[in-house]
Amino acid sequence: MPVITTVDDLRRIYRRRVPKMFYEYCETGSWTEQTFRDNSADFSQIRLRQRVAVDMSDRSTRTTMIGEDVAMPVALAPVGLTGMQHADGEILAARAAERFGVPFTLTTMSICSIEDVAEHTTKPFWFQLYVMRDQDFLRRIIARAKAAQVSALVVTLDLQMLGQRHRDIKNGLSAPPKPTLANIVNLATRWRWGLGMLGTKRRRFGNIVGHIDSVSDPADVMAWNAEQFDPRLDWKQIEAIRDIWGGKLILKGIMEPEDAVMAAKIGADAIVVSNHGGRQLDGAVSSIRALQPVLEAVGDRVEVWLDSGIRSGQDVLKAVAMGARGTMIGRAYVYGLGAMGEAGVTRALEVIHMELDKSMAFCGHRDIREVRRDILRVPKGFSGEWD
Ligand SMILES: Cc1cc2nc3c(=O)[nH]c(=O)nc-3n(C[C@H](O)[C@H](O)[C@H](O)COP(=O)(O)O)c2cc1C
């Protein structure tokens, strides 16, 4: 077992073990990837204030997110095709999250279905909905989430169409991979991944295949998806989904105060300041820079969370100190999953937790709920002296 001390250690192992097509699907942003890079780079612009001679015993990173107890203010974000990063990936990640005490979010675009994940876990998880044109599918998938005891619906607002990611097009991304010469050559060096995939039946989009008459084979799913994301999505439709769902609602992909105000108005329980990990609108600011104006607009009315760019517990600490009630991580846990399955996701969470806990203590705090902006040194104009 290799010695893993950082999330980046997991990324390096992940890169060696998972087919190039899926590594690049994860480790990519749209167009020039400027926003993808800024998301992480901007965290490192913020510095921490070291405090001394403060009692650092009996620390706690426990808090709540939409009323649910969490071991630390971190949830696993919805990530498409997780079951292609490792056989049964969604089930393994959900189990690791459950054991660690943090929420897991299953995407619409998962390989393991909602029912499958529910059957292999013991606590409720969250389900992320992509709003599709097919209203019948939409109603049925919400009903399936309810039947599976999902405890919150995460509606993603920043993907009414796909941002162009060059490498996915060049790699011919599909699930499962097509048997082209390039794929066969690459898969030959990823035997561990291949053996896992041979050992599972879950190799297709589990929430879709078998639930739509026109979709029976993987090639059809890609085509179905491409035309199904609903470009007409608006606040009226979000309200309608809120009413059909009737439970806790999280709106993800909000970057601007005007949109945050709308989200608060329709009664969202939480919003996620997110640019989809730099995979949609390239050229958008990093989410850590976008946080402050959103907090000023709605911070007293709705829980404001943040994702995009988090690779360490220090990033979580900085987001919380800036005012986020919670965070989500995407790639950081996928690296762990691709590297070592369930144990890898657990390791990613352990690393992040340890970094968060110790850094909080070095900044003079014992309870994450008491951390405030005064532990930070934030560059002047960080949250926008833009015209
Ligand atoms: C490979 C990959 C697939 C993703 N798929 C989805 C998805 O299906 N639904 C969704 O709402 N967000 C999706 N996202 C965005 C994540 O939920 C999250 O916003 C993003 O990963 C946060 O950035 P980070 O990866 O830097 O932590 C995906 C992100 C990645 C990296």
The ligand as an SDF file (V2000), in Angstrom:
LIG
                    3D

 31 33  0  0  0  0  0  0  0  0999 V2000
  -15.8330   14.3350  -13.8210 C   0  0  0  0  0  0  0  0  0  0  0  0
  -16.8850   15.2680  -13.3120 C   0  0  0  0  0  0  0  0  0  0  0  0
  -18.2160   14.9950  -13.5700 C   0  0  0  0  0  0  0  0  0  0  0  0
  -19.2100   15.8370  -13.0410 C   0  0  0  0  0  0  0  0  0  0  0  0
  -20.5190   15.5120  -13.2220 N   0  0  0  0  0  0  0  0  0  0  0  0
  -21.4790   16.2690  -12.6330 C   0  0  0  0  0  0  0  0  0  0  0  0
  -22.8300   15.8730  -12.6800 C   0  0  0  0  0  0  0  0  0  0  0  0
  -23.1730   14.8270  -13.2250 O   0  0  0  0  0  0  0  0  0  0  0  0
  -23.7500   16.6940  -12.1000 N   0  0  0  0  0  0  0  0  0  0  0  0
  -23.3940   17.8680  -11.4620 C   0  0  0  0  0  0  0  0  0  0  0  0
  -24.2500   18.5780  -10.9600 O   0  0  0  0  0  0  0  0  0  0  0  0
  -22.1070   18.2350  -11.3900 N   0  0  0  0  0  0  0  0  0  0  0  0
  -21.1510   17.4570  -11.9400 C   0  0  0  0  0  0  0  0  0  0  0  0
  -19.8390   17.8250  -11.8200 N   0  0  0  0  0  0  0  0  0  0  0  0
  -19.5040   19.0230  -11.0470 C   0  0  0  0  0  0  0  0  0  0  0  0
  -19.3170   18.6650   -9.5670 C   0  0  0  0  0  0  0  0  0  0  0  0
  -20.5400   18.3570   -8.9630 O   0  0  0  0  0  0  0  0  0  0  0  0
  -18.6810   19.8060   -8.7860 C   0  0  0  0  0  0  0  0  0  0  0  0
  -19.4030   20.9900   -9.0060 O   0  0  0  0  0  0  0  0  0  0  0  0
  -17.2270   20.0250   -9.1860 C   0  0  0  0  0  0  0  0  0  0  0  0
  -16.5710   18.7940   -9.3510 O   0  0  0  0  0  0  0  0  0  0  0  0
  -16.5180   20.8340   -8.1070 C   0  0  0  0  0  0  0  0  0  0  0  0
  -15.2070   21.0930   -8.4820 O   0  0  0  0  0  0  0  0  0  0  0  0
  -13.9480   20.2100   -8.0130 P   0  0  0  0  0  0  0  0  0  0  0  0
  -13.9570   18.9810   -8.8590 O   0  0  0  0  0  0  0  0  0  0  0  0
  -12.7930   21.1050   -8.3040 O   0  0  0  0  0  0  0  0  0  0  0  0
  -14.1430   19.8720   -6.5540 O   0  0  0  0  0  0  0  0  0  0  0  0
  -18.8410   16.9830  -12.3170 C   0  0  0  0  0  0  0  0  0  0  0  0
  -17.4910   17.2510  -12.0760 C   0  0  0  0  0  0  0  0  0  0  0  0
  -16.5310   16.3980  -12.5520 C   0  0  0  0  0  0  0  0  0  0  0  0
  -15.0880   16.6760  -12.2430 C   0  0  0  0  0  0  0  0  0  0  0  0
  1  2  1  0
  2  3  1  0
  2 30  2  0
  3  4  2  0
  4  5  1  0
  4 28  1  0
  5  6  2  0
  6  7  1  0
  6 13  1  0
  7  8  2  0
  7  9  1  0
  9 10  1  0
 10 11  2  0
 10 12  1  0
 12 13  2  0
 13 14  1  0
 14 15  1  0
 14 28  1  0
 15 16  1  0
 16 17  1  0
 16 18  1  0
 18 19  1  0
 18 20  1  0
 20 21  1  0
 20 22  1  0
 22 23  1  0
 23 24  1  0
 24 25  2  0
 24 26  1  0
 24 27  1  0
 28 29  2  0
 29 30  1  0
 30 31  1  0
M  END
$$$$
